[in-house]
Structures are given as C-alpha cells and as structure tokens.
Amino acid sequence: MSLFKARDWWSATLGEGEEFDQGCLCVGDVDNSGTGYDKVVVGSYMGMLRIFFPHANKSSEGGPADAQLLEVQLQNAIIQVEVGKFLSCSDLLHLAVLHPRKLSVYCISGTAGHIYHGDQYQLKLVYEHNLQRTACNMTFGTFGGVTDHHYLCIQSMDGMLMFFEQDSYTFGRFLPGFLLPGPLAYNPRTDSFLTVSSARQLESYKYETLTVASDAESRQDANLPLKSGGKRLMPDWTFVLGEQALDICVPSFSHSSASVLVLGERNLFCFDDNGHIRFMKKLEFNPSCFLPYASVTDGTINLLLGNHNNMLQVYQNVTLKWAAQLSFVPVAVRVANFPELKGVVVSLSSDGHLFCSYMGTDPSFFTTPKVDAREADYEQVEAEMKKLQRCIRELTRTQDILPKTDTGEDLLVNATVSSRMDKPSRALILDIDGLPVPSVTVQVHLKANSVLQSSKLFVCVQPPLAVTQDQFVLEPMGVGSKKVVEFSAYLNGRYPPADLTGDITISYSSPTELNPTGCPRVLQSRFVLPLALVCVPTSPAKSTKFKITVDTNQPPVDLSSIFQEFSAKAEDKDGTCLAFQFLSGAKVTMLASKTSQRYRVQSDSFEDMWLVVKELVQRFDQHFSKLGIKDFKKSFSGTLPLQDYFLSVDRHFQLRVNSQRYQDLLSDQAAQFRAIQRRLLARFKDKTPAPLQNLDTLLDATYNQMMALADAAAENQVLLVEAFVRVRSATHLLVLLLSLWQGLTPDQTAILEATLLPVLQDTPQLGWEECCDAAVSHLLRTCLSRSPKDQATSLAQAGGPELCLPQDTSRLKRHITLLCDRIGKGGRLTLCSEANVQVPAQVQSLVAPGGVEPIAEVAGEWGEVDVPKETTKFIKQKQPSKKVKKEKESKEKKDVSLEPSEVAVREEAERPGEPLKEAKKEKKEKKESKKDSSKEAKELKEESKKESKKESSKEKKESKEKKERDKDKEAKEAVKESGDKKVSRKSSVKVKEKKKESEAVED
C-alpha cells in the first residue's frame, strides 16, 4: 500500500456493463443554482445521462443515491457532454450532448420539494441538430470574437469540421490530408482550432481562414483545382510531434503564461500560441488523461496526469510535485468545487467508477513491539551463515539463462498416447498407394494446484504430421480441478516425417491477492507418437542401395520381442529379419546376424532409415536396462556415408535456388504487369481515344505468365518443404552414426545436432545451408581447432559476412567432411574455450571407436540377403605405411635368428636410447605444432581480407586447386612406384592432410 494516495471523499459505481471514455465527464453549475458550486455530469456509451451533486455523507444511510440529481436514459450513445452558454437569448448555462448522429442541447431546471419530498430536476430539450456525418468529438467557444454566448464545432469521422451558431448550422470545412480524427480544442486567444492529424503533427487553423475557405458540401481531392470561389484550406502553423496525441487542452486561467498543452503517448508538450515549444516532458508510464489547473506561481502551469499504473501525478511544468495512488485507471479527470470542500479531484474509470478525492497521506501508526533481549547462539548463527553461503555458491555456479521453476507447479500436465490405432481413422487422407492411413489418439491430463485463468493449449507436430485440433481454449480451473483434452494425430503427406515427437504448450495466468490479473506463465510437455503411425510390416527386400550396421557387446536379441507390434504380421518367424513399409512408399529392412552381435538396417532410401535406426537404438537401451545390464554398449564400426548425405543436401539446395529464380521472375512479370496497366489507364483516361496497340493482349499474356509462375512457385515450395524434412532425417541419421562411431556423450551429441541443424524450417531470408556452414565453421575454429592460440585468434576476430544463399554447396561439404575427420581424430565437442587434446593414433588403433571391438563379417552371416559393394567415399583410420611394416618384419626375423641370451643383451642395450629417441620426437612434434599454429594464425588473419576478394578470384582459385590436385596425384603415383626410397610415406601424408585442412578452413 502506498503512503501517498488519493483520499476517498465520495464515490459511486455507475450501472453495470456500461462503458465510458474521455469526453463522458464534465463539471459545472448546470442547474444555474447561483451558488457557484459545481455538479458532476456523466454520460455513457449506453445512452445513460446522470447528474450528481456530491457531498460528504457522515451517516450510514443514503450514499450515492442522495447525491444523484437526475438519471435519464437517452436513445443514442453519448460521446461527449459539455456545459456552456449555448442559447443566444439567455445567459444561463445549458448542457450540450453529442451523439453519433445528433447534437442535443438541454436545459436542466430544479423545483424545490415540499414536506418530505426532495428537490426535483427535469431535463428539457431546447434544440437539436441531426448530423449528416458520424461525429467524433466537439469543442465550444467564442468563435470569431463573439461575447456572452458560445458556438459549437463538431469534428466528423471523415475529417469535416461542422460549425453551429446556437440553433443554426453555419458551414462545414474538410481538413486537408485527413485520414483519422484526432483531439480537437479551441484557443480563444488566437481564435484558432488545434488538432493533431494522422501525420502526427499539431496543426492550427484560424477561424477566419476556415470561414473564407472553399465550401465543403462534398469532399474534394486536395490535388484537384477548386470548382468554386474561395481559398484552399491551409494550416496557420504546424509542429511535428512524432507520436499520436491523446488530448489537447488550452488553459485560460492565466494570461501571463499563454500555453497550449498536448498529451502524447510518451511525452507531454507545451507550446505558446504561435506554435513554438516551451518545454517537453518525457513520461515514464503510459498516460491516460490530463487536466491543467490554476497555479499559485506566475508563469507556471499545474496539471493532473493519470496513467495506466493507477497513479494520479501532479506536475508543475516539468517537475513532479505529488503522486497519488488510485484503485483504477482514470480515463477522465476534472477539478470541482463543492460546499464542503473546494478543489476536489473528480476522476472516472472506463467501467463507471466515479471517484471524488483529495490529496493526502495515509501514515502507519504501527509500532514495533519490544522484544525480550536474549543471548545470541553463535553456533546456530554460524551454521545458518554456512548454509546461506552454500546456497549462494550453488546459485552462482549455475549458468542457466532461464530461472529455475518452483518445486510446486501450478499445473501438472501428463500426455499419454494410445497403444491402439483409431477405428475408424480420423486422417484426412484415407489411403496412400493402397495403404490405409491410421490415426492415434493423444490424451492430455491437466491437474490444477492453484486457480488458473486465461488458459490456452497449443499442439505442435512435425510436418507432414497433423492433428485434428491444434488449439484449445480452456475454462478457468480451480484448486484440485482436473481436465482432459483429447485429439488425434495422423500422417498428412506423402513422405515420412523427420521426428515423431510432438510438443504441447500451455499458457495461463495464476492470480494472487497482490496481482488479481495474474502473471502469464507457459508450461511445455512432449509426447512421442508410435512408429506404426507411419509404416506397416512387409516382406524384406533382398537387394538395397544403402546399408548401416550397428555393433553391440551383448548376445543377439530376437527382433520380434523388441518390435512386438510389427512381429504379428511379419513373414519371418525366427526373429532375425523384419521389414517396414512406409506409407509414402520406401521399404526398410532390419536384419540380425546369426553368428555375431551385429544388426543391419538397409533400404533404397537413405533418409527413410533414420526413424528405424533411431527406434532400434532406443529399444535396445530400454530392453537391456530392463534386464539390469549396465555395461551395454553399441557402436558403428563402418564408414560414414557422407556422399549419400550430400545427395540430400544438393537436392534441397537446388530447390532453394529454383525458389529464388521463381521469385525473381515473378517480380519482373509483376513490374511488367503494372507498367502495362498504367499505359492502359492513361489510354482510357485520354479525352481523345487512341488505339490500344495490343496492350490488352499483352496484359492477358502477362497475367497468364504470372499465374503459371505462381503455380510453379507454389509447387516448388511444397517440394522444398519435403526436401528439408528429408535433409533433417539424413542429418539426424548422420549425427546418430557419429555418436555411435566415436562414443559421444549426450552433451556432445546435443552440440553436434545443434550445429548441423541450427534451424527447424527454411525461410526466404535464412536457409539451412548458410546457417549450418556458419555453425560448422565456428566449431572448426574454436573447440575443434589445433591449438589454444588458434582459438584465441578466432575469438578475437570480428563477425563474419552476412548470411545469404551460397552459390553452391562445395564449401559446406568440405567443412562437414573436415568436421567428421577432426571428430574421428579425437576432437572434443565443447562450448568452453579450452583447447582440445587430440587422442594419439596409437591409442586409437587399440580399440575401435565407441568402446566395442569390431567383429569380422563371416560369409552367410546375414542369411540370403545380398550385400552389394558400396561405392561411396568414407573416412577411415590411418594405417602404417609399407616401409614401417617392412622394418618391423625384418626386425622380427633378426630377433628370431638370434639366441635368447643375445636377444636379452640387445634389449638391454636398446633401452637407454629409447628415452632419448622419445625426447627427440617430442621436440620435433612441438616444433611442428608451433609452425602449424603460426601458419594457422596467419591464415586466420588473412581470412577476413580474402573473404572480400573471394568472389572476384574464385575462378582463379579453382584452376589453381585443380593443378595442385593433379600434382598431388602424380606425386602419390611416383611414391607408390618408388617404394624403396628413404623418404617415409607417412610424413608426406601428414603434410598433405594439413594442407587440405588449412584450405578447407580458408574457404
């Protein structure tokens, strides 16, 4: 509770469900009592007119009803009420009520009651004007310098100012460049009208200029010449505000400080009468209304300012003098004088809360009770201090971006997927290639632990999967209430999805005592759809293009026990072969080895194997965890199918290039179409008819070409979405194979997946190729670089060029190949800036990657299924050269020819020299690493310069690279032919590999 608040003097609640706005409140002696005290007049959008005479009621009886003088239901909505001298033959005050299509002027008269009856008030209509245009707001004043009575000016919704002299309509003028109506005010000192146009500038029009301007019985274009006599309407002066105005007020209580006040959305402006700005105040909160009032100090302006934080602030010029807390957001504020209190602040809310208050404080008289003095237990204090320090250390260690959620959740969400398919199916596509499309039901169970409001549930699945309903609006839930939301998921495309998981997002607000509206919160949950939703069991295929083999360290498992939902309809009953037919047409076969611990997945579609391999690995983990086997390991001992993966990348990239070409052609055709339209329009507008010269035929042909291009672009977009889903599937499969190949941890696998899949969908501005290339390049320069010096150099460099569609995918392919190569050499994937220590080749050759020794294949191991030769290029481990093998064999032969005693003497003689040899090797390796690091540092410095010149010198580089490759091939052939030379082949291979890696990083 705030110490400074508006003290309640009198209040009333006006009706139920009524709406009020800025012009619905005014104060004045509307009944002409002669006492000088004000009455409060309130009109609502529901057409209810009320007049109050507030007074402090000390007794418990009565209340707002005693202060209400009049309540009348009018036929039309009330936009604005004003009190003034609107009758020429009388000096009394009258009430002007503005309706959307009518202006009414009323006389309020009171009759003194007799005996127990109180005073009676009546509302009499003096005159009214039926408006031809819908009114927005109005203002009144002594237009043209008249005295003793007021004229009225109404602004319509289409920008016309209509002037009324009492009971007669005078004239109307349209504002130039009008779009939307703004606030309207009259300045009696300059006899001008002020408004804010849609151009967000303050404009001033003199009354004299409006009277002599051209007549506006029908709206005319400002660019066309005038049809009748008169001057074109132009503002006297303008000032650009840069924001929309909420209200304009011209205070007339102090002539020494002639000012015009404008309340904007973020600022408060003060001008003089000639449009020169006096001061401007930037507001910290969104304002809702304001009112200037008389100031004691000359040359200053006091004003009340209400904002959307339920605050009423008092400013003197730009200085905040007081701030009072309200219980609502005021939309109108006035200052009135009453018999018991003068200077009462009258405020009105949008829902009809009328509040009369004065400024004050609410001090607290609470005194702290005395506490008995007790001796402090230092051991308890020290233990508490250690506990707090431990909590502080744990919180400072965590580097989470999002704060941790509370232990007690407001809402518990549990999503369950039905184990059976729906009968009948709820899919939109009944069958695909003769196979029925099933659907499965998902139930979301919700349990509220607190009061929840404005709850909405959203369901998201990966394309081409779809759901029967993806948005649900939930009713308010109380404590302990439960609710079940049900929907069905199905396949809605002719290609398999890249992921069978779905996301559930629930947004809600939990209100509290301090915050009745509640803080918005979001809760997420995930569910996994079954594999049977997208495929059915079928007969296995004997010959396929693509094969993937997974090794394990446990005995073979019966496939029918793991895939029970597919084993009932499978043809093979021994559990060593299982086939899946995707609804889109691809067939995937799974084989279990008869003599070893291997499993093979093969298919004619590389991308479609992803879901089956993923399901196989996950079900293996679940199966062996149920058996209690903790040392279960799996690995991929084959070669990485990078070339098969690159085929999917090239297909997706080509569709992106086609999409860009379609966009360019469409823009060209659209420009041509608009040019032809302009030519035809000029011909049709010409007073002297001229031949069209086949422009109409050209227009039809251009239109047909545009429609054909639009259809082709739409079809290409559908293919692009399908291609991106296939790229995602292939990338997921590559990441899984890399993790099995090198035994990556879950954190390293997550980093690799985020690198190769930085975006979940293509956009016209940003695609997968450029994002993936940037992410892979970052890993190659940071955690997968050769030394810490290279990392520091790469981190110190500025950001790279702007991401855009590349010319081809050669750079991306080189970087992905280099990424796999460095991971295969022992590189660690981490987000830290520490350098990676690569595993030596001797250690890598001891055990196969992943911790499982490779098993040699035996003829007839996979049954009758043929195994074709793989034609793709792969990444393999390094093998010792021929020279090293010959030296070892000759050494072994010599050792065998010697006697045991001589062998022992030779071993003792060779041992002292081994440390020296190792030290020399270490020195050489350090020198080579220093040279490599210095070379790479120079390359990284020159890389930023080369990127700007890359496009111009690309063709030259390609020709040089071809020449160097030819030279390397010739050198390799020469080395192979001359096998007895003294130069070791292993060192030359290392030098060539370093050159290739440096070239790939430069690109």
N, C-alpha and C positions, 0 to 999 in steps of 0.2 A: 504493500500500500504506500502510495506516495505521500510525503508530508505536505506538499503544495498541491492542493486540489480545489476544484470548484465546489463551493459550499452550497448545498441544496437549500433553496428558499421556497420554491414552488415547482411542481412538476405535474405532468398529466400524460396519459397514453391515449393517442387519438385513434380510435377504431381498431379493427383487426384486418390485416391483409392489405392495408392502404399504402400507397407509395407517395413520397414527397421529394421535392428537388429544390434547387437554389431559389427559384422565384416564388415558392409557395408560402413565404413568410414575409410579413411586413408589420410595422407598429405605427401607431398614430392615434390622435383623438378622433376616431372615425365617426363617433356618435355626436360630435360637436357639443360636448358637455360644458365646455368653457373652463373647466378646472385645470387644463393643461396636462392632465395625466394621460398616459398612452394606453391604448387597448392593443391586444395581440390578435392579428387576423391570419388565419391559416387556411389554405386551400389544398386539396389533394387531387391526385390524378383520377380518383374515383368520382369526382364532382361534388365532394362534401366541403361546404364552407362553414368555418367555425370562427367565432369571435370570443376572446377571453379577456377578463379583467382580473389578473391575479392579485391575490393578497395573502398575507401570512395567516393561516388558519391555526390558532392555538388549540382549539378544541378538537376532539377526536371525530366529531360528526362533520358532515359536509364533505369537504375535499375539493377536487377539481370541478365537481358539478356546481358548487356555489359560485365559482369564478366564471362559469360559462354563460355568456350573454345570449348567444344565438348559435343555432346549428341548422343549416338549410342544405337539402340535397338538390343540387342543380343537375340539369340534364346532360351536360357535357363535362369533359375533363377540364380541370383548372390548371393552366400552365403558369400563370403569374398573377399576383394581386399587388395593387399599388393604391396609395391614399394621396389625393391631391384635389385641387380646385378645378374640376372638370366641367363646371357649368358656368356659362358666361354671365348669366343673370343673378348669380349668387356667389357669395364669398365663403360659403360653407364647404367643408371637406366632404368628398364623395369617394366611393370605393369603385375602382376600375378592375374588372375581372376579365382576363384574357383566356378565351377558349381556342381550340384549334381552328375553328371556322367562324368565330364570333367574338366581338368585343362588347361587353356589357358594362354600364355604369349604374351603380346602385346608390341609394340614399338610405342610411341607417338612422332610424328615429327610435327614441325610447320614451315610454309612458310610465309615469310613476304609479306604483300599485297602491291598493287600499287594503287596510287591515292586515291580514296575514299574507296576502299575495305580494310577491316582489315586483320589481320593475319589469316591464315587458318591452321587448325590442322587436322591430319589424324591418324587413328588407323590401324596399320599393325600387322597382326598375325605373330609371329616369329615361335612358335611351340605350339603343344598341345598334351595332353595325354588323351586317353579315359580310364576311370576308370572302373574296373570290379565290384567295390562295391560302394555303395552310400556314398558320402563324408559328413562329419560333419563340420570339421574345419581344419585349416592348420597353420603351422608356418615355419619360414625360419631362416637360419643362416649359420655360417661357421662350418658345421659338420665335425668332425674329424680333426680340426685344419687347414683347407684349408684357403687360403688367396685370396683376390681380387675378389671373387665371392661367391654366396650364393647357398645352396642346399635347397630343399623343402621337407617338411614332411607333409603328409595328414593323418588325422585320420578318419576312416570309421565309419559308424553307428553300425557295428558289432564288433568293437574293434581292427581293424587291422591298424598298422602304416605302411604307404607306403612311401618309400624314393625315391626321384628323384634327379639325378645329371644333371641339365640342361635338355637336350632333351632326356635323357635315364632313364629308370626305373632301380633302383639298387636292392632293396629287400623289403620284407614286413614281419612284425612280429605281431603276435597276443599278446595282453596284457593278462596276467593271471587273472582269476577270473572276467572277464569283463561282465557287464550287460548293462549299458547305458554309452554313451560317455560323457566326461566332458571337461573342458577347457584344452588347450594344450599350452605349452610355452617351449622355448629353452634357456638354460643357457650357454652362451659361455665360462664362466669362468671355469666351471667344465665339459663342453662338455656333458651335460646330458639333458634329456627331463623330464618335470614336468607335471603331470596330476593328477586329482582327480577322484578316482574310485567310483563305486556305494556303496562301503563300507564306504564312506565319510571319506576317508583318503588320504592325499597327498603322492604321490609316485614319486620317482626319478629313471630313467633308464639311465645309461651311454650309449653313442653311441657305444662304444667299445663292451659293453655287448650285445647290440642289433645285432651287426654285426656277432658275433660268436655264437649266439643262434641258436636253431634248425630252419630249414626252415618252412615257413608257407604258402605253396601253398594251402593247405586245412586245415580247422580248426580241431584241435585235442583236445581231452579231457585232461585236465591238470593232471588227476589221472592216465591216461594210460601211459605205457612206450613209450619212443621215438622210432620211426621206423628207423630213420636215425641218422647220427652223429650230434653232437652239444650239447650244454648245454641248460638246461631248463632255461627259462627267469625268472629272479627274480629281484625285485627292489633293488636298491642300498640302499635306506633308505625310511622309511615311517613315517608318523605322522598322528594320528587320529584327524581330525577336529571336528567331531560330527555334521556336517551340510554340506549341498551341497554348492559347490563353484560356483560363477558366473563368475569369471575371475581370471587369473594368469598373473602377469607381473614381468619381471626381468629387473630392470633398469640397464643400462650400462654406465651412465654418470659420476658416481663417484665410483672409485675402492676402495676408502678408506672405504666406507660403502657398502660392498658386501651384498646385500639383495635380498630376494625373497618375493614378496608381493602376498597374496591370499585374495580375497574379498569373504566372505561368505554371507549367507543370513542374519545374525545378527551380525557378527563380522568381524573385519579386522585383519589379521595375518601377521606378519613379521618374516621371518626365515633367517638364514645365509645359506651359500652354503652347509653346512653339515647337514641341517635339524634341527638345534637347534633353538628354538623360541627366537626371540629377544624381541618382545612385541606383545600385543594383545589389540585391542580397541573394546569395546562393543558399537555397534551403536544403536542410539535411534529410527531410522527410517529404513524402508526397502530400501537398496541401489539398484541402477540400473546399475551403471557403475563407473569406476575409472581410473585414469591415474597418475603415478608418473612423476615428472619433476624435473629439476635440482634445487638444493638448494644452497644458498649462504653460509650457515654454514656447515662446515665439520662435517661428522658423522651423519647428519640428512637427512631425506627424506621428500620432499614436495610432496603432492599428491592432486589431484582434485577428489572429491567424489560427484556423483549425486545420488539423492534419489527420491522416489515416491511422495514426498511432494513438488515437483517442486523447489528444492533447490540444489545449487551447493556450496559445502563446501570445504574449503582449510585447510588441516591439515599439521602440521609439526610434524612428528612422531605421537604422540597420542594427541597433543594439537590442538584445533580448533583455527585457526587464522582469518578466514573470512568466511562469509556465504552470498551468493548472491541469489536473487530470480529470477527464470526463469518463463516463461509462459507455460512450458510444462515439461514432464518427459523425461530427456535425456536417450537415450539408448547407445550412444557412445560419447566420448569426446576426443579431441586432442588439442595440442598446436602447433601453426604455426606462421611463420614469414612472414610478407608482407612488401612491400616497404614503406608504410606509417605508419605502426605500427608493432612492434615486440611483441611476446608473446601473440598473440590473442587466445582466447579460442574458439575452434570450437566445437559445440555440434549439435547433430542430434536426432530428435524425431522419434518415431515409425511410425508416419503418414507423414514424409517427411518434417519436418520443420528444415531447415538448418540455424544455428544462429551463427554469429561471434560476440563476445562480449569481453569486458574487465571489470575489477572490478572497482567499484566506488560507489559513494553515490548520492542520489537524494534529497538534502536538500529542505525543505519547506521555502519559503520566505513570507509566510502569516504572517501578524502582526495583532494582535487583535485591533480592533478599540476602541477608547476611549468611555467610557460610561458616560453619564451625571450623576453626583452624585445626588442621591435622598434619602430623609429620609425614613428609613425603617418603614413600617406599622407593629408595633409589634402585634396588634390584629390579622392581617391576617397571620403573621408568626406563632403565637401561634395556630391559628385554623388549619393551614396546618400541624403543628407538631402533634397536637392531631389526625388528620386524618391519618397521616402516622403511628403513634403508634397503632391506632386501627387496621389498616391493618396488621401490624406486629404481633399483638396479635392473630388475626384470622388465620393468616398463621401458627403460632407456635402451635395453638390448634389442627389443623388438623394433623392426623397421617396416612394419606393415603400414601401408598407405591408409587403409580403411580402419576405423576403430573397431575394437572387438565388441561383439554384441553381448548383451546381458545374458546371464545364465538362464533367467526365466523369460522365455519368449512369450510375446503377446498372442501369438498364433502358431499352432502346430499343424504342419502340412505333411501328409503322407499320401504318395501316389502309388497305386497298385495297378498292374497291367494284368488283364485276364489271361489265364492259361489256354483258353479256347477261343477260336475264332467266332465271329458273329454269324448267326444264322437267322435270317438271311444277311448277306453282306450289305453294308451301307456305303460302299465305294461308288463313286460317280462313274468310273469306267468298269463295266461289267466283266469284260474279259480282254486279255492281251494275247494275241496269237493263239487263240483257242484255250488259254488257261484262265480259269476264273480268278478274279482279283478279290482277295479276302479283306476283311477289316477286323480290328481288335478293339475291345472296349477298355478305356482307361478311367479309373475312378480316383478322384482326389478327395480325401477325407480332411476336413478342416475342423479344428477344435480351438475355440477362443478362450484364453485365460484372462482376458480383460474386455472392456467394452470397445467395440470396433465400429467405425463409421466409414462411409465412402469407400467400401471395399470393391475392388475390381480384380478379376483373374484373367490372365493372358496366357495363351498356349502357343508355343513356337516349335515347329519341327523342321527338319532339313528337307529341302526340295530333292526329289519330287513327291515327298510325303505330304499329306494334307490331313486335316481334321474336320469333323463335321461342324464344329463351332470353336472359334479361337478366342472369343471374348465373352466374359460373363460379368454381369453387374450383380453384386451380392447385396442382400439386405443387411441392415445393421444387426450385429451379433452381440449378445450379452455374455456375461461371465459364465463359462461352462457350456455354452451352446455349441452344437455340432451341426455340420452341414456337409453334404456330399455333392460333388459336381462330377458329372459323367459326360464323356464324349468318346468318339470313335476315331481311330487313325487308320489310314489306308494309303495305298500307292496310287498316285495321280499323274503318272508319267510313264514313258516307255524306256526308261533307263533306271538302273538301281541307284539308291542314294549312297552318299559318302559316309553317312552316320545314321545310326538307328536310335540315337538318344533324342529326347525332347526336353524342352525347358518350360517350367511353369513359373510365372512371375505374378505375385500378388501385391498390389498397392493398397494401403489402408491408412487410416489415422486413428490414433488412440487418444481420446480426450482425457484431460485431467482437470483438477479443480483450478489450477493456475492457468491452464490453457484449455478453454472449453472447446475450441475448434480442433485441437489435437495436432500433433506433429506428424507429417507424412512419413510413412515408412514403406520399405519394399522388402519382400521376402521371396527367395527363389528356391526352387526344388527341381529335381531332374528325374526322369523316368527313362527306361530302356525298352524299346519295342522288340518283339521276338524276331528271330531270323526267318521264321516261317511266314512272316508277313510279305516277304519279297521273293521267296523262292519255294520250290516244291521238290521232293525227291524224284530222281530219274535214274536211267541206266548210265553207267560210266562210259566215258569216251576213251578209246584206245590210243589215239594219236592226237597230241595237242602241241601248241606253239610255245607256251610258257610253262615253266615248272619251278616250284620253290620247295626246298627240302628243309625240314626242321629236325634237329638232333635233340635227344633227351638223354638223361642218365638213369632212367628208370625202365623197367621191363615194358614191352608193348602193351597198349591198352586196347580193349575192344571198342571200336568206334561206335557200335550200336548202343553201348551202355552210356556213352557220353552224349550222343545225339539221339535221344530216345524218340523225340517227336518225328524224326525222319526215318528211323530204323524200321518202323512198322510197314512202310510201303517200299522199302529198299529191296532190290533183287538179290544182293549178296547177303547171305545169312551168317557167314563166318566172321563178320565184323572187321574185315581188312580193307574193304572198299565201300565208299559212299559217294554218291553224286548228287549235286544240287542243280536244278534247272531254274535260273532266274526268270521272272515273269517277262523281262524285256528280251529274252532270247539266248543269253550266254549260258554255257554249261560249265560247271566247276566240279572236278573230280578230286576226291581225297583218298589217299592210299596209305595203308600201314604196312611197314616192312615185315616180312615173315621171318627174317633171320637176324635183324638188328633192331635198334631202338629209334628208328627213323620214321618220319611221316612226310608224305609228299602231297602237295596241292598243285594241280595243273589245270589249265584252261586255255581256250583260244583267245580270251580277252584278259589283258594284263591287269586292268583296273578292277575287274569284277572279282579277282581273287582276294581283294582286301578284306571284305566282310567275312569270308570263310576262314582266312588265316587268323584274323582277329578273334573270331569265335572259337577256333581251335585252341589258341594260346590261352584265352580266358578260361575255357572249360577244363583245360589241363590243370591250371592253377587251382581251380575250385575242387577238382577231383582229388588231387594229391594232398591238398590241405585238409579235406575231409578224412583221408586215410592217416593223417598225422605225420606225413613225410615232410620234414623241414628242409632237407638238402636237395630238393628237386631243382634241377637246372635245365635250361633249354637254350639252344644256340642255333645260329645259322652259319654253317661251315662252307656254304657255297660261295658264289661270286655275285656281286651286286649287279642287278640288271639295269644299269644306267641307261643304255641305249633304248631299251623298251620304255623306260620312264620318259626319256626325251621325246619319244614319238608323241606322247600325250601332250607334252609341253608345246611342241611345234603345232599340233592341231589346234590347240587353244589360242596360240599366238596368231595363227593365220586368220582365225575367225575374228579376233580383235582388229586386225588390220582391215579386214573386209568391212567391219562395222564402221571404222573411221572413214573408209572410202565412201560408204553409203551416206554418211553424214555430210561429207564434202559435196557429193553430187546433189544431195537434197538441198543444201544451202544455195548452190549455184542455180538449180532449177527454180527455187523459190524466188531468188533475186530476179531471174528472167521473167517469172510469172508476174511479179509486182510491176516490173517495168512495162510489160505488155498491158497490164491493167491501167496503168497511168496513161499510156498512149490512147487506149480506147476511151477512157474517161474524158481526156482532152478533146477527142474527136466528137464524142456525144454532146459535150458542153458548147462546142463551137456553134455560133449562130448560123454560119454558112455551112451546110452539110458538105462533107467531103467523103470520098470512098475510103473504106476501111483498109484496103490494100492487104487483104487476107490476114489481118490481125486477129480476127475471131477464130480462124482456123489454127493459127499459131497458138492462140490461147488454149484451145481444146487439146492440141497435141502436147503442149507443156503440162497441162493438168493431168493428162493420161500418163505422161512420163513420171510426174511426181507421185501419182498413186501407185504406179508399178514399183518405183524405188522405195516407197514407204512399205509396201507389202514385202519386198525383198529384205529391207532392213528389219522388219518385224520377225520374219522367218530366220534371219541370221542371228537375231537376238535370242530366239528360242534355242538355236543350236549352240550359241555361246554359253548360255546357262548350263546346258547339258555338258558341254566340253569342260567347263570349270568344275562341275561336280566330278567328272572323271579325273581331272587333274588333282582334285582333293583326295580322291580314293587312291590314286597312284602315289601321291605324296605320303599319305598315311601308311601305305604299304612299305615305302622306302624307309620311312622313319622306324617302323617296326623291325625291318630287316637289319638296319644299322644298330639298333639297340640290342638285338639278339646276337649280332656279329661281334660287337665289342663289349657286351655285358654292361650297358649303360644303366646308371641309376635312374629312378623315376624323375628326379630333378633335372638330370642331364637330358633325358628324353623329352621333358617338357620344354626345355630351352631349344632343342633341335626342332621340335614341332612348331614352336612359335617362330622360329627362323624361317622354316620352309613354307609355313602357312601364316604369313603376317596378316592377311585379310580373309574374311569369310565370304566375300562376294565382290565381284568386279563392279566398278563404277566408271562412268565416262571420263572422270578426271584422274582416277588412280586405279591401276590394274595390278594383277598378281605378279607379273614378270618383274617390273621395276621395284616393287616392294621386296620381293624375295631376293633380288640381286643386291639391294642395299643392305638387307639384313645379313646375308651370307658374307658380303664384303666386310661388314663390321666384325663378324666373328673371326675372319681370316686375319684381320689387322689387330685384334685385341687378344682374346683368350687362346686362339689357335696360331698366334704368331710365333716366331722362332726365339725371341729374347725379350726381356723386360724393356730394353731400350727401344725396340720397335713399337711396343705398346705405348710407351710414353710419347713417342713421336706421333703416333696415330691419334692419341687422345688430345694432343696439343693442337692438331690441325683443325681448321675451321670446317663447317659442314660442307657436304658435297653439293653437286649441282642439283637443280630442281628435278624431281622425279617426273618422267614423262614416258610415253610409249617408245621403247627402243626400236632401232632399225631391224635387228634380228636377235636371235636367242643364242648366238655363239658365245658371247661374254657370260651369260647366265650358265650355260652348260659347263664352260671351263671352271667357273667358280664353284659350282656344285661338285664337279669331279675333284677339284682340289680340296674341298671341304671333306669329302669322303676319304681322300688319301691321307689327310692330316689326322683325321679321327682314327683311321686304321693304323697310323704310326704311334698312337698313344696319346694324342692330344686330349686335354680335358676341357669339357664344356662347362664354363662357369661365368657368372656375371661379375665376379671380382676382378680386380686389375692385376692380380698376381700372374706371373709368367708360368707357362706350362712346362713341366719337365717330361720330355718325351721318353717313353719306355725303350730301352736298348733293343736292338734287333735280336741279340742272343736270348733275352728273356722272352721276347715274343715267339721265338721259334720253339720254346719248350712246350707250351700249352696252347691249344687252339683258342681263338677269341671266344669269350663267353664262359670259359672255365670248363668246357666239355671237350674231351678229345675227339677228333674226327674218326669216323668209322668208315673203313674202306667198303665200297659197294661190291656186292657179290652178284654174279650173273644169275638171273632169275629171282632176284630179291623182291621185285615189285609185281610178281605174277606175270601175266601175259601182256601187260601194257608195254608198248614200245616206247623207248626213250630216244627221241631224235637228238642229233648234235645241236648244241646251242651255238648260234652264230654271233652273239653279241660280245662286246668288249667288257672286260671286268677288271677289277682292282685285285691284285694278288700280292702275297707276301714275297719279299726278296729271297732269292736262293743264292747260295755261294757260287762263285764263278768256277769255270773249268780248271783254271790254274791252281786255285786253292784246293780243289778236290785231288788233283794230281799230286800236289805236295804232300797232302795227308796220306795218300795211298803209298807213295814212295817211302815216307817216314815209317809207316806201319810195317812195310816189307823189311826195312833195315832193322827195325826193332825185333822182328821175328827171327831174323838171321843171327842176331847176337845171342850170347848165352845169358842166363838170368843174372849172373854177377855183373857182367858188363852193362846190362840194362840198368841195374841199380846204380852203378857208378855214373853212368851218363845222366840219369835223372838227378842225382845229387849235384852234378856239375852244371846242369841247366837251371836249377832252382835259383842260385844267386843272381843270375841275369834276368830273371823274369820281372822283378820289381823295377829294374832299370828300364826294361822294354815298356812296361806299363806306364812309367812316368813320362817316357818319351812320347808314347801315344797320346797321353793326356795333354801334354804341351802342344802337340800338333793339333789336336781337336780344339783346344782353346784358341789357338791362332786362327784356325779355320772359322770358328764361330764368331771371333772378333771381325774377321774380314767380311763374313756374311752379314753380320749386324750393321757394319759400316756401309756396306753396299745397299742393304735394305733401307737404312736411314736416308741415304742419298736418293734412293728411288722414291721414297715417300715424300721427300721434299720436292722432287721434280714432278710428282704425280699431279699436283694441283695445276702446274704450268702446262702439263701435257694435255689435261682434260679440255682446256680452252682451244687447243690446236688439233684436237683429235679428229674432228670431222674433216678438216681440210687435208690432213696427212694420213687418212685411213687407208686409201688405196695404195700409197707407197709402203705402208707397214705390211699390208697383206702380201705384196710382192716380195718384200724382204723376208717375211716369215716363210714363204714357200721356198725361197732359195736356201734359207738356213735348214729347213727340214730336209731338203734334198741332200745338203751337205752332211747332215747328221746320219741319214740313211747310208750314204756312201761310206762314212766313217765306220758305221756299225758293220757293214759288209767287209770292209777291209780288216777290222779287228777279228771278225769270225774266221776269215781266210788265214790270217797270220796268227795262229793260236799259240806258237812257240815263242812269241815276243816277250820281252821282260816287263813291258808296261802292263799293270794289272787292270783287268776289265772293270772291276768293282769300283775303283776310284773314278774312272771315266763316266760310269753310270751315275754316280753321285753328282758329279759336276753337271751333267746334262739335266738331271732332275731338278737341281737348284735353279738352273737357267729357266726351265719351263715354269716352275712355281713363281719366280720373280716376274716372268712375262704375264702370267695369269693375274697376279696381284696388280700389275701396272694397268692391265686392261680393265 
